[in-house]
Structures are given as C-alpha cells and as structure tokens.
Amino acid sequence: MTTEPSPGDELIQEILLDGEIELQGQFVLGNNYTFLVKVTREKDTCQAVYKPCRGEQPLWDFPAESLSRREVAAYHVSQALGWNLVPVTVLREEGPFGEGSLQRFIDHDPEYHYFNFSDEDRARLVPAVVFDLLVNNADRKGSHILVDSEKKVWLIDHGLCFHEEEKLRTVVWDFAGRPIPNEMLKALKKFLNSLEKQGKLFHQLTNLISLPELTAMQVRCEHILNMGSFPTPPSDRRAVPFPPI
C-alpha cells in the first residue's frame, strides 16, 4: 500500500519551517499546552497545531520535553513507509513559547471518531494499526484518528510513541489475530532496510529520538515481520488508553 502525499505537502513543509507564527487559539482538552496557529510565508498561509516543549506536563516514563520531537519522528516514519498517515509535521526551534512541533491542521468533524465510524471507515484502519505497532503508540485514542472531507484517514497525537519498553495502548483492536497484508509487510521490510543502511532516515530519527529507542523500533519491526499477524490485547497490562476518546 502506497499513498502519495498531496501536491501541496512540500510547500506546506516550507511554510511551517520558515513562516511567521500567529497564535489563533488554544485547545483546552488534554494535559499539554496545544495551540491553533496560522503560519504565513510570503503570500502562502497554513493553519497548524503548535505544541511547545515547555508546555509538556512531566511524565514518569518519558524524558522531559521530548514529546514534540516524537510528533516529528512519527511523521518521518509515516513518510518513510509511504503511507502518508501523519499530517506534515516539523520541529521549530523558535515559536511563541519556544521550541515545539508544528503540524498541519486537518479540518474534520470532531464528532465523527473511531467509536462511531462506519464499518467502511473502520476497515480502512489496517495501516494505522500497523503504524501504531511499529512506533509503539501508548495513546491511540478514538479522537486521534481523523477523517477529512475527502474521506482520507489521518493520525495525530504521537507524543507518547517510540518508548523502548512495550507500551502499546490503543482502542483499535479490530484486527487482532488476523494476518497483516503482504504489501504492508513489504513496506516494513523496506523501512527496516533503510534504517539498517543508516542513511537519511536514520539520521533524521536520531535527531528526534534516542538511539536505544530507534534500536527498539528496529527490533519491533523485525518482530512484526516474523509474526506476520496482528497481536491480541495483552493480559498483563492495560491495553486501552484512558480516557479512550
């Protein structure tokens, strides 16, 4: 499975990296400070979600002020797989509240989420589940899966990913025990080979997550390839995030 990025993705990335950031509002739900912003570069503008490092609440199991970098790492992994699941996301060293991630804002209906998805839309979540397995997503809530006006599925909120320990928590266990489609296994194999060559992707990710975390992702990738099927929910720990939406 390969989904081509939209024609404007390269321009959007340039806007987010170089444009002037204007605060428009704050998302009040959630533990960390998150803002809606407008980013302007010359005559081009883009709405984005800004997550400053200094607005992150301390966590016992993730390094301080590391979540925004994990957001960016998730985007690079999505692009490297060729699945275009995560909106364009960049790291800005300077912002209204300092360094943080900027992610293209996806216009969607917030009342339409995993728990009331149609059967057709639920069936389209297979690549999302494989992605979460790979990045070890500890917080895949129902509202973190968006469907835009063109019916494209997007994944957001990846601050709690890439931990070295097994922490997968997700509401999407629909495919437990089923085989992973061959085209996705091929994409994972290609992704793993790319990391082993220690090229551009390897260096992009080591600037965002630790080398042990990157190594752990490589091991997870190998495990997924060896298993060839979706796991079942673990019985020794919580398998669903709280709250689930």
PERABEL-V702890 format. One record per backbone hydrogen bond with DSSP energy under -1.0 kcal/mol. CO is the residue of the C=O (numbers start at 1). NH is the residue of the N-H. Records with the same first field share a line. If there is no record, write none. Layout:
CO: NH / NH
//
This chain:
6: 9
8: 12
9: 13
10: 14
11: 15
12: 16
13: 17
14: 18
15: 19
20: 40
22: 38
25: 36
34: 27
35: 50
36: 24 / 25
37: 48
38: 22
39: 46
40: 20
41: 44
44: 41
46: 39
47: 105
48: 37
49: 103
50: 35
51: 101
52: 55
53: 56
55: 33
66: 70
67: 71
68: 72
69: 73
70: 74
71: 75
72: 76
73: 77
74: 78
75: 79
76: 80
77: 81
78: 83
82: 3
85: 155
88: 104
90: 102
92: 100
95: 98
99: 53
100: 92
101: 51
102: 90
103: 49
109: 112
113: 116
118: 122
119: 123
122: 125
125: 129
126: 130
127: 131
128: 132
129: 133
130: 134
131: 135
132: 137
135: 162
137: 169
139: 141
140: 171
141: 144
142: 114
144: 156
146: 154
148: 151
152: 148
154: 146
160: 138
169: 140
171: 173
173: 176
175: 178
178: 230
181: 185
182: 186
183: 187
184: 188
185: 189
186: 190
187: 191
188: 192
189: 193
190: 194
191: 195
192: 196
193: 197
195: 198
199: 203
200: 204
201: 205
202: 206
205: 208 / 209
210: 214
211: 215
212: 216
213: 217
214: 218
215: 219
216: 220
217: 221
218: 222
219: 223
220: 224
221: 225
222: 226
223: 227
224: 228
228: 180
230: 177
239: 170
244: 142
//
